[in-house]
Each structure stands twice: as structure tokens, then as C-alpha cells.
Amino acid sequence: MWAVSRVRVPSVQPWAASLTKALFSSASASSSSSLLELEEVERVLRDVKAGDVRVVPVSERYDWADFMVIASGRSAWHVKNIAQALIYKALIIP
């Protein structure tokens, strides 16, 4: 069991570390290059054919976000690729 857990963790860490560094580093906090506009998120979700996309305005309740975007996928693989497409879009420099 421990060997399986050890093998799985490194495969997740590279993109998670990149995302954490891009979203929470002091350099990215001063510039919004790692944040996506709502239109960009909707475009990426449309391109990867995410289903049941809903945009919920939350700016009145929370000061850390304007919208919450909820989408579904057809399989675990599809949901993973939706997430990776959004992460890739957030990490590339325009």
C-alpha cells in the first residue's frame, strides 16, 4: 500500500507545485497575469467541451472572488483534462 501511495504522489506534484507558485507567489500577487478573466475561463471550458457550465456571481458574499464557475465532465479523464486546460491557460504568459 505504501509503495502505491509513494508512486502516485510525484505524478501529481509537478503541476500542483507550478499552480501554487503561480497563484500564491508574491510576484504573481502583484500582477494579474496568472488570473483568468471570466471570458477566458468560459472560452477554455467551451474548447474542451465541458458540460453544464454555470457561472455564479459571489462578489456580494465574498471579497476574494467575483464568480464561481461550475462545470461537469463526461468521465474522470475528461474532468482532469478540463482542470489541466484551465491550469495551462492560467500559467502561460499572454
C-alpha positions in Angstrom: 0.0 0.0 0.0 2.8 2.5 0.9 4.6 1.8 -2.4 1.4 2.6 -4.3 1.0 5.9 -2.4 4.6 6.8 -3.0 4.3 6.3 -6.7 1.1 8.3 -7.1 2.3 11.4 -5.3 5.1 12.5 -7.6 2.9 12.3 -10.6 0.6 15.0 -9.2 3.1 17.3 -7.7 4.7 18.9 -10.8 1.6 20.7 -11.9 0.3 21.3 -8.4 3.6 23.0 -7.4 3.6 25.1 -10.6 0.0 26.2 -9.9 0.7 27.0 -6.3 3.8 29.0 -7.2 2.0 30.9 -9.9 -1.1 31.7 -7.9 0.3 32.4 -4.5 3.8 33.8 -5.1 4.4 37.5 -4.3 5.4 38.2 -7.9 2.1 36.9 -9.2 0.1 38.6 -6.5 1.2 42.0 -7.8 0.3 41.2 -11.4 -2.9 39.5 -12.6 -1.2 37.6 -15.3 -1.9 34.2 -13.6 -5.5 35.0 -13.1 -8.1 34.4 -15.8 -10.9 36.7 -16.8 -14.4 35.1 -16.9 -14.4 35.2 -20.7 -11.2 33.3 -20.8 -12.5 30.6 -18.5 -15.7 30.3 -20.5 -13.7 30.0 -23.7 -11.4 27.3 -22.3 -14.4 25.4 -21.0 -16.2 25.7 -24.4 -13.0 24.5 -26.2 -12.6 21.3 -24.1 -16.4 20.7 -24.3 -17.2 20.9 -20.6 -20.8 20.3 -19.8 -23.4 22.1 -17.7 -21.3 25.2 -17.2 -22.7 27.6 -14.7 -21.4 31.0 -13.6 -22.5 32.0 -10.1 -21.8 35.6 -9.0 -20.4 35.6 -5.5 -18.9 39.1 -5.2 -21.6 40.2 -2.7 -20.8 37.4 -0.3 -17.0 37.0 -0.7 -14.3 39.6 -1.2 -11.8 37.1 -2.6 -13.8 36.1 -5.8 -16.3 37.7 -8.2 -17.6 34.5 -9.7 -17.7 30.8 -9.1 -17.6 28.7 -12.2 -19.0 25.1 -12.0 -18.7 22.6 -14.9 -19.0 18.9 -15.4 -17.2 16.3 -17.5 -18.2 13.1 -19.1 -15.6 11.0 -17.2 -12.8 11.3 -14.7 -10.3 11.6 -17.6 -12.4 14.5 -19.1 -12.6 16.3 -15.8 -8.9 16.0 -15.3 -8.3 17.4 -18.8 -10.7 20.3 -18.1 -8.7 21.2 -15.0 -5.4 20.9 -16.8 -6.6 23.1 -19.6 -7.5 25.8 -17.1 -4.2 25.5 -15.3 -2.3 25.7 -18.5 -4.2 28.8 -19.6 -3.6 30.4 -16.2 0.2 29.6 -16.2 1.0 30.8 -19.7 2.0 34.4 -20.1 -0.2 36.4 -22.5 
